Amino acid sequence: GFTLASGGATPAVTMTSLVAYVGFFAIGLGPVFWLMISEIYPLAIRGAAMSVATFANWFSNLLVALLFPPLIAGAGPTAAFAGFAVIGVLGFVFSLRLVPETRGRTLEEIERQWDPQTRGVLTR
């Protein structure tokens, strides 16, 4: 929407793109973080580790919110949103390639998968 010439369609394209992003993020990469932190930590440290991970997540969100206006002013909206798009694609590729499937597995089975003593190599 930002790259289109000034005209009547630009606000509609921008708003539609924003709504589509929020919708797809909510059913795609959005829940991955919360699911991962609830499954990857050993039971002995899960509560504390999830607290640290949640803090890091919200602190990162704060940094993005605080740095967004200077980013828009310095790089422009097209470059800023293109950068966010690249980060989103990288996050998708990371999740697709490196996050193991845990469907149908107990927390104990998942913990054994991550334990180097019980499993030398992580498998998908």
Salt bridges, closest charged atoms under 4 A:
GLU101 OE2 - ARG103 NE 3.78
